[in-house]
């Protein structure tokens, strides 16, 4: 129904990308959207909502996830999905992104993942990144 623009009642804007959606689907999938559309906020009356801080590529993945519950987390999108899932209060996606990052620590990303883990208070990633850095110090430095 979304791709056919049937009964859509809101357009989410991610940068230049505009995606027609159903408020009820978004609200049932995310507490963030539930509060936005039912909490008396300006967006509850608007037919267009700009989602700032989330790029078009990530936005497209998120909308697909909100409708299907499925997403392909990759090294290219994991950090963006972590940020977006944290922002949109998507706990399952956040946990999946965290787990993916924990499993994909490399010399090229271990320091940035350690910083990211502190930012989002991801204890498991902190431990794994610190251990990786300790174990691979000669390779990293």
C-alpha positions as CSV (number, residue, x, y, z in Angstrom):
1,X,0.0,0.0,0.0
2,X,2.8,2.4,0.8
3,X,4.6,2.0,-2.6
4,X,1.2,2.4,-4.4
5,X,0.5,5.6,-2.3
6,X,-2.7,4.1,-1.1
7,X,-4.2,5.8,2.0
8,X,-0.9,7.4,2.9
9,X,-1.2,10.3,5.3
10,X,2.3,11.6,5.9
11,X,5.5,12.1,3.9
12,X,8.8,11.6,5.7
13,X,11.6,13.7,4.4
14,X,15.2,12.5,4.7
15,X,17.3,15.2,3.1
16,X,16.2,15.2,-0.6
17,X,14.3,11.9,-0.3
18,X,10.5,12.0,0.3
19,X,8.7,8.8,1.3
20,X,5.0,8.5,1.6
21,X,4.0,6.6,4.7
22,X,1.1,5.7,7.0
23,X,1.1,7.3,10.4
24,X,-0.5,4.2,12.0
25,X,2.3,2.0,10.7
26,X,5.0,4.3,11.9
27,X,3.3,4.8,15.3
28,X,2.8,1.1,15.8
29,X,6.5,0.4,15.0
30,X,8.1,3.2,16.9
31,X,7.4,5.0,20.2
32,X,9.1,8.1,18.7
33,X,6.5,8.3,16.0
34,X,3.6,7.3,18.3
35,X,4.5,10.3,20.5
36,X,5.0,12.5,17.5
37,X,1.6,11.7,15.9
38,X,-0.5,11.3,19.0
39,X,1.1,13.7,21.5
40,X,-0.3,17.0,20.2
41,X,2.9,18.0,18.5
42,X,2.8,20.1,15.4
43,X,3.8,17.0,13.3
44,X,0.5,15.3,14.3
45,X,-1.4,17.7,12.1
46,X,1.2,17.9,9.4
47,X,1.2,15.8,6.2
48,X,5.0,16.2,5.9
49,X,7.7,15.6,8.5
50,X,11.4,16.3,8.1
51,X,13.6,13.8,9.9
52,X,16.7,15.8,10.6
53,X,20.1,14.0,11.1
54,X,19.2,10.9,9.1
55,X,20.4,10.7,5.5
56,X,18.3,9.6,2.6
57,X,19.9,6.1,2.3
58,X,19.4,5.4,5.9
59,X,15.9,6.8,5.9
60,X,14.9,4.5,3.1
61,X,16.2,1.5,5.0
62,X,14.4,2.6,8.1
63,X,11.1,3.0,6.4
64,X,11.4,-0.4,4.9
65,X,12.3,-1.8,8.3
66,X,9.3,-0.1,9.9
67,X,7.0,-1.7,7.4
68,X,8.6,-5.2,7.2
69,X,10.6,-5.7,10.3
70,X,13.5,-6.7,8.1
71,X,16.8,-4.9,7.4
72,X,20.2,-5.7,6.0
73,X,22.8,-4.3,8.3
74,X,26.2,-3.9,6.7
75,X,29.6,-2.4,7.5
76,X,28.5,0.6,5.4
77,X,25.3,1.3,7.2
78,X,25.6,-0.1,10.8
79,X,26.8,3.1,12.5
80,X,24.1,5.2,10.7
81,X,21.5,2.7,11.7
82,X,22.7,2.7,15.3
83,X,22.3,6.5,15.4
84,X,18.9,6.5,13.7
85,X,17.6,3.6,15.8
86,X,18.7,5.4,19.0
87,X,17.0,8.6,17.8
88,X,13.8,6.9,16.7
89,X,13.6,4.6,19.8
90,X,13.8,1.4,17.8
91,X,15.2,-0.9,20.5
92,X,15.3,-4.1,18.4
93,X,17.1,-2.4,15.5
94,X,19.5,-0.7,18.0
95,X,20.3,-4.0,19.6
96,X,20.9,-5.6,16.1
97,X,23.1,-2.8,15.1
98,X,25.1,-3.0,18.3
99,X,25.6,-6.8,17.8
100,X,26.7,-6.3,14.2
101,X,29.3,-3.7,15.3
102,X,30.5,-6.0,18.1
103,X,31.1,-8.8,15.6
104,X,32.8,-6.5,13.0
105,X,35.6,-4.8,15.0
106,X,38.7,-4.3,12.8
107,X,41.9,-2.4,13.1
108,X,40.5,0.2,10.8
109,X,37.4,0.9,12.9
110,X,38.2,-0.2,16.5
111,X,39.0,3.3,17.8
112,X,35.9,4.9,16.3
113,X,33.8,2.0,17.6
114,X,35.2,2.5,21.0
115,X,34.3,6.2,20.9
116,X,30.8,5.3,19.5
117,X,30.3,2.8,22.2
118,X,31.0,5.4,24.9
119,X,28.6,7.9,23.2
120,X,25.7,5.4,23.1
121,X,26.7,3.7,26.4
122,X,27.1,0.2,24.8
123,X,28.9,-1.7,27.4
124,X,29.5,-4.8,25.4
125,X,31.0,-2.9,22.5
126,X,33.2,-0.9,25.0
127,X,34.6,-4.2,26.4
128,X,35.0,-5.8,23.0
129,X,36.7,-2.8,21.4
130,X,39.0,-2.3,24.4
131,X,39.9,-6.0,24.3
132,X,40.5,-5.8,20.5
133,X,42.7,-2.8,20.9
134,X,44.7,-4.5,23.7
135,X,45.1,-7.7,21.7
136,X,46.0,-6.0,18.4
137,X,47.9,-3.0,19.6
138,X,51.0,-3.7,17.5
139,X,48.8,-4.0,14.4
140,X,46.9,-0.8,15.2
141,X,49.7,1.5,16.2
